Amino acid sequence: MTLKAKIAPHITEIIRSLQEAGYETYIVGGAVRDFLLDRTPKDYDISTAATPEQIKKVFRQQRVIIIGRRFRLVHYYHGNEVVEISTFRKAPENPQKMIHSKTQHVLPENMITHDNDFGNSTEDAWRRDFTVNAIFYDPVADKIVDFTGMGMADLKASVVRTIGEPELRFEEDPVRMLRALKLVAQYGFRLDSATEKAIHDSRSLLTHASPSRLTLEMEKILKNTYGDRILRAFQEYGLLEYFLPYLSRNWNTPECQYLLELFVCRNQRIMDGRYRDSISLAMAMLALPFVERSLRASEDEILWESFCGIENDIRNIVLKVFNPRCLTKKLMISAVRILMLQPKLYYSKHPGKMLDNPGYPHSRELLMIQNAVKWKRPELPELWPVLKERKKNPYHTGRGFFKKSRYRGKKDSRHESGPGKYAASGDDDGLKLGF
């Protein structure tokens, strides 16, 4: 099977340059899996025998930056796209017992807290999580390399199989359990029996995972157009109670079912190209049914009425829904603003200055999602027009000014809507800002 025609030319050239410099190099991970499934990957991951310093030397004429402390890798800038280049790694030897910095509990014996030991391509493949993610591709030679010998067969059979002993691999990194179920939900794969049993037996290990990594996984799910299926899979396999416990406790309530309906509608609108994958909009959407339950005076009310102090009440509900995940201040401000504008947009008959509100684009979109799912009011889309995304002062947040020295040229990869975007105000106002 040839993939060469599917690979972007600049990716092939990056790999060719590293190979001509004497370094074995491949496209790895999810990009290869997606190409083999005839899907378009969201980005490329390249892995090579070259160290970060050697990579930088090969591309001395290009913009290349070494990043990371726990896991050092290289960002290669191609226009607005950031290509991630990592060095082959091997499984760490002799893991030491570590103490959780906040709880002071001893972490599981085999949990990996240091993963920066360079290795070769074979070692790199065998240290990966699942066989379908350990297929490498060389676009220069047009060669697929299945180091485990099971990846291609499992991909064809739609099976998620852990590389090595599942219990050990999940103890090393509990986040792998979330990734396994994301494959199940997003691709329609099934877990092999050993992997399924290990997830059931190991799910409590999520309490030991890095909070920042779990928050990053949450943000990816909120952007994902299969996010509703992922949450359903987490609940089915018992992980949601450790990941988003409030949603798990409320899973069988009308509010949670409404939340999932909203999620499905939002995903379809993204796939139709009607809006983009905003994290703060998704946060507001997931919290909305619980805000309604808490703030509506009666069941007959469509939405709630504003009152003095409502901003704090809404913020507390959002925090409760996403606890114990950590939310950035920018995302929280944006999500609360979206929710506060919902009654104003629904009950108002005259747009007026509302169109100039920096939260209008996201707020309108949430209103349209609710209208499509529940209200079915044909006049709402006409009353509240779609506005073209506008550039604004990238240092202005709507609540003060950022210091230029802090944000100039600083990349916020967690909150961008696509590769290579620079965000001064993150996902704050629904605009794609570049500078």
C-alpha positions in Angstrom: 0.0 0.0 0.0 1.5 3.3 -1.0 0.9 6.5 1.0 3.4 8.7 -0.7 0.9 10.7 -2.7 -1.0 11.6 0.5 2.1 13.1 2.3 2.6 16.9 2.1 5.8 17.7 0.1 7.4 19.7 2.8 7.1 16.7 5.2 8.8 14.5 2.8 11.6 17.1 2.4 12.1 17.3 6.1 12.5 13.6 6.3 14.8 13.5 3.3 17.0 16.2 4.8 17.4 14.2 8.0 18.1 10.9 6.1 20.7 12.6 3.9 22.4 13.8 7.0 22.7 10.2 8.1 19.7 9.9 10.5 17.0 7.2 10.2 13.7 9.1 10.1 9.9 8.2 9.8 6.4 9.6 10.1 5.0 8.0 13.2 2.0 7.5 15.4 -1.5 8.7 14.6 -0.7 10.3 11.3 0.3 6.9 9.8 -2.7 5.3 11.3 -5.0 7.9 9.9 -3.5 7.8 6.4 -3.9 4.0 6.4 -7.5 4.4 7.3 -7.9 6.9 4.5 -8.5 9.8 6.9 -6.8 13.2 7.1 -4.6 13.5 10.2 -4.7 16.7 12.1 -0.9 17.0 12.1 2.3 15.1 11.4 4.6 13.6 14.0 8.2 12.8 12.8 10.6 10.7 14.7 14.3 10.4 14.0 17.6 9.0 15.3 18.9 12.6 15.5 19.0 14.3 18.9 17.3 17.7 19.2 20.7 19.5 18.9 21.5 17.5 15.7 18.1 18.3 14.2 18.6 21.9 14.8 22.0 21.7 13.1 20.5 20.0 10.0 18.0 22.8 9.7 20.2 25.7 10.7 18.6 27.9 7.9 15.0 27.3 9.1 13.2 28.3 12.2 13.6 25.4 14.6 13.1 25.5 18.4 14.0 22.9 21.0 11.2 22.7 23.6 10.3 20.6 26.7 12.0 19.5 29.9 10.5 16.1 30.7 10.2 15.3 27.0 12.6 17.3 24.8 11.7 17.6 21.1 11.9 20.1 18.2 9.3 22.4 16.7 10.0 23.0 13.0 8.1 26.0 11.6 6.8 25.8 8.1 4.8 28.9 7.5 1.9 28.8 10.0 2.3 25.1 10.5 4.4 23.6 13.4 5.9 20.2 12.6 6.9 18.2 15.7 10.1 16.2 15.4 11.1 13.9 18.3 14.1 11.7 18.8 13.7 7.9 19.0 13.2 6.9 22.7 13.4 3.7 24.7 11.6 2.6 27.8 13.3 4.1 30.9 15.3 1.7 33.0 15.1 1.2 36.8 12.1 3.5 37.5 12.4 5.0 41.0 9.6 5.4 43.5 8.2 8.9 43.3 6.1 11.0 45.7 3.1 12.9 44.4 4.0 16.6 44.9 0.5 17.5 46.2 -0.9 14.4 47.9 2.4 13.1 49.2 1.3 9.6 48.2 3.7 7.2 46.8 3.0 6.8 43.1 2.6 3.3 41.5 5.8 1.4 41.4 6.1 1.3 37.6 4.7 4.8 36.8 7.0 6.6 34.3 7.9 10.1 35.5 11.0 10.5 33.3 10.8 9.6 29.6 13.8 11.2 27.9 16.1 8.2 27.3 17.1 8.2 23.6 17.0 4.9 21.8 16.7 3.4 18.3 13.6 3.0 16.0 12.8 -0.5 17.2 12.9 0.5 20.9 10.8 3.6 20.1 8.1 1.5 18.5 8.0 -1.0 21.3 7.7 1.7 24.0 4.5 3.1 22.3 1.0 2.4 23.7 -0.9 0.4 21.1 0.0 -1.6 18.1 -2.0 0.6 15.7 0.1 3.6 16.8 3.4 1.8 16.3 3.4 1.7 12.5 6.1 3.9 11.0 6.2 5.2 7.4 9.2 6.4 5.3 7.8 8.6 2.5 11.2 8.9 0.8 11.4 5.1 0.3 7.6 4.7 0.3 8.0 2.0 3.0 5.7 1.0 5.8 7.5 -0.5 8.9 5.4 -2.5 11.4 7.9 -3.1 14.1 5.5 -5.1 16.4 4.3 -7.3 13.5 0.7 -6.8 14.8 -0.1 -3.2 13.9 -1.3 -3.6 10.3 -3.4 -6.7 11.2 -5.0 -5.0 14.2 -5.7 -1.9 12.1 -7.4 -4.0 9.5 -9.4 -5.8 12.2 -10.2 -2.5 14.1 -8.6 -3.8 17.3 -7.0 -1.7 20.1 -4.2 -3.9 21.5 -1.7 -2.8 24.1 1.9 -3.3 23.3 3.2 -5.6 26.1 1.4 -6.4 29.3 -1.7 -4.1 29.5 -1.7 -3.8 33.3 2.0 -2.7 33.3 1.5 -0.3 30.5 -1.4 1.4 32.2 0.5 1.6 35.4 3.4 3.2 33.6 1.0 5.8 32.2 -2.7 5.8 33.2 -3.5 8.3 30.5 -3.1 5.4 28.0 -6.5 4.1 29.2 -8.2 7.4 28.0 -6.4 7.1 24.7 -7.5 3.5 24.2 -11.2 4.5 24.6 -10.7 7.6 22.4 -9.7 5.1 19.6 -12.8 3.0 20.4 -15.1 6.1 20.3 -13.6 8.0 17.4 -12.7 5.1 15.0 -15.2 2.4 16.0 -12.5 0.1 17.2 -12.9 -2.6 19.8 -10.6 -3.4 22.7 -8.9 -6.8 22.7 -9.9 -8.8 25.8 -6.7 -8.3 27.7 -6.7 -4.6 27.2 -10.4 -4.3 28.2 -9.8 -6.3 31.4 -6.8 -4.2 32.3 -8.8 -0.9 31.9 -11.5 -2.3 34.2 -8.9 -3.3 36.8 -6.6 -0.3 36.5 -9.1 2.7 36.1 -8.4 4.0 39.6 -4.8 4.7 38.5 -6.1 7.8 36.8 -6.0 9.5 40.2 -2.2 9.4 40.0 -1.9 10.8 36.5 -0.5 14.3 36.0 -3.3 16.9 36.4 -1.9 19.0 33.6 -1.9 16.0 31.2 -5.5 15.1 32.1 -6.6 18.7 31.6 -4.9 18.6 28.2 -6.7 15.4 27.3 -10.0 17.1 28.4 -9.3 20.1 26.1 -8.6 17.7 23.2 -11.9 16.0 23.8 -13.8 19.3 23.9 -12.3 20.2 20.5 -12.9 16.7 19.1 -16.0 16.2 16.8 -16.4 12.8 18.4 -16.3 14.2 21.9 -19.8 13.0 22.8 -18.9 9.4 21.8 -15.7 9.7 23.8 -17.6 10.7 27.0 -20.0 7.8 26.4 -17.1 5.4 26.2 -15.5 6.8 29.3 -18.8 6.3 31.2 -19.3 2.8 29.8 -15.9 1.6 30.9 -15.9 3.4 34.3 -13.3 6.1 33.6 -15.6 9.1 33.7 -16.0 8.9 37.5 -12.2 9.6 37.7 -12.0 12.0 34.8 -15.1 14.2 35.2 -16.9 12.8 38.3 -19.7 15.4 38.3 -20.8 14.3 34.8 -20.5 10.7 35.8 -22.8 11.2 38.9 -25.3 13.0 36.7 -25.1 10.7 33.7 -28.6 9.4 33.8 -30.2 12.9 34.4 -32.2 14.8 31.8 -29.4 17.5 32.0 -26.7 15.1 31.0 -28.8 13.7 28.1 -29.5 17.2 26.9 -25.7 18.0 27.2 -25.0 15.0 24.9 -27.6 16.2 22.4 -26.0 19.6 22.3 -22.6 18.0 21.8 -23.8 16.0 18.8 -25.3 19.1 17.2 -22.1 21.1 17.8 -20.0 18.4 16.3 -22.1 18.3 13.2 -22.0 22.1 12.8 -18.2 21.9 12.9 -18.0 19.1 10.4 -20.4 21.1 8.1 -18.0 24.1 8.3 -20.5 26.3 10.1 -18.3 27.0 13.1 -15.0 26.1 14.6 -13.8 23.9 17.5 -13.7 26.4 20.3 -12.8 25.0 23.8 -14.5 27.7 25.8 -17.7 27.3 23.7 -17.7 23.5 24.5 -17.1 24.3 28.2 -20.1 26.6 28.2 -22.2 24.0 26.3 -21.4 21.2 28.8 -22.2 23.4 31.8 -25.3 25.0 30.3 -27.9 22.3 31.3 -26.6 22.5 34.9 -26.7 26.3 34.9 -30.3 26.0 33.7 -31.2 23.5 36.5 -29.7 25.7 39.2 -30.8 29.2 38.1 -34.2 28.9 36.4 -37.0 30.0 38.7 -39.4 27.4 37.3 -39.6 24.6 34.7 -41.7 26.9 32.5 -38.8 29.3 32.0 -36.8 28.8 28.8 -33.6 30.3 30.4 -32.7 32.0 33.6 -33.0 35.7 34.4 -30.0 37.8 35.3 -29.5 39.1 38.8 -26.7 40.7 40.9 -24.0 38.1 41.5 -25.0 35.7 38.8 -21.5 35.8 37.3 -20.1 34.1 40.4 -22.9 31.6 40.5 -22.3 30.6 36.9 -18.6 30.4 37.5 -19.0 28.1 40.4 -21.3 25.8 38.4 -18.7 25.6 35.6 -16.0 24.8 38.1 -18.2 22.1 39.7 -18.9 20.5 36.3 -15.2 20.3 35.4 -13.7 19.6 38.8 -11.0 18.3 39.4 -9.7 19.4 36.0 -7.8 22.7 36.0 -9.2 25.5 33.9 -7.2 28.5 32.7 -8.5 31.9 33.6 -8.9 32.9 30.0 -11.1 29.9 29.2 -13.1 30.4 32.3 -13.8 34.1 31.5 -14.9 33.2 28.0 -17.1 30.3 29.1 -18.9 32.4 31.8 -19.4 35.2 29.3 -20.9 32.9 26.8 -23.4 31.6 29.4 -24.3 35.1 30.7 -25.2 36.2 27.2 -27.6 33.4 26.5 -30.8 35.0 28.1 -29.9 38.3 26.6 -29.7 36.8 23.1 -32.8 34.7 23.5 -35.2 37.4 25.0 -33.9 40.4 23.1 -35.6 41.6 19.9 -33.1 44.1 18.9 -29.4 43.2 18.4 -28.1 46.7 18.9 -24.7 46.9 20.6 -24.8 43.2 21.4 -23.1 42.6 18.1 -20.1 44.5 19.3 -19.7 42.3 22.4 -16.4 40.3 22.1 -18.3 37.2 23.3 -21.0 37.5 20.6 -19.6 34.9 18.1 -19.4 32.1 20.6 -22.6 33.1 22.4 -24.5 33.2 19.1 -23.2 29.8 18.2 -24.4 28.3 21.5 -27.8 29.9 21.0 -28.0 28.3 17.5 -27.1 24.9 18.9 -29.8 25.1 21.5 -32.3 26.3 18.9 -31.5 23.4 16.6 -31.8 20.9 19.4 -34.8 22.2 21.4 -36.5 25.5 20.5 -36.8 25.3 16.7 -37.4 29.1 16.4 -36.8 30.0 12.7 -36.5 33.7 13.4 -33.5 33.4 15.7 -30.8 32.9 13.0 -32.2 35.9 11.1 -32.3 38.1 14.2 -28.7 37.3 15.2 -26.5 37.4 12.1 -23.3 35.6 11.6 -20.4 38.1 11.9 -17.1 37.7 10.1 -14.3 37.1 12.4 -12.6 40.3 13.2 -9.1 41.1 14.2 -8.6 43.1 17.3 -5.8 44.4 19.4 -4.1 41.1 20.4 -3.1 42.5 23.7 -6.6 43.5 24.8 -8.6 40.9 26.7 -11.8 42.8 27.2 -10.9 43.1 30.9 -7.6 45.0 30.7 -4.4 44.8 28.8 -1.7 42.1 28.6 1.9 43.2 28.8 3.4 43.0 25.4 6.7 41.6 26.6 4.9 38.6 28.1 3.0 37.5 25.0 4.9 38.7 22.0 5.6 35.6 19.8 4.6 33.2 22.6 2.8 30.2 21.2 -0.1 28.8 23.2 -0.5 25.4 21.6 -3.2 24.2 24.0 -5.7 26.8 22.9 -5.1 27.2 19.3 -7.6 26.2 16.6 -5.0 25.0 14.2 -1.2 24.5 13.8 1.0 27.5 13.8 -1.5 30.0 15.3 -0.3 32.5 17.9 -2.8 33.3 20.6 -2.5 36.4 22.7 -5.9 35.9 24.2 -6.2 32.2 23.7 -9.7 31.1 23.1 -11.0 34.1 24.8 -13.1 35.8 22.2 -13.7 33.3 19.5 -11.3 35.0 17.0 -8.3 33.5 15.4 -5.6 36.0 16.2 -2.2 36.0 14.5 0.8 38.2 14.9 
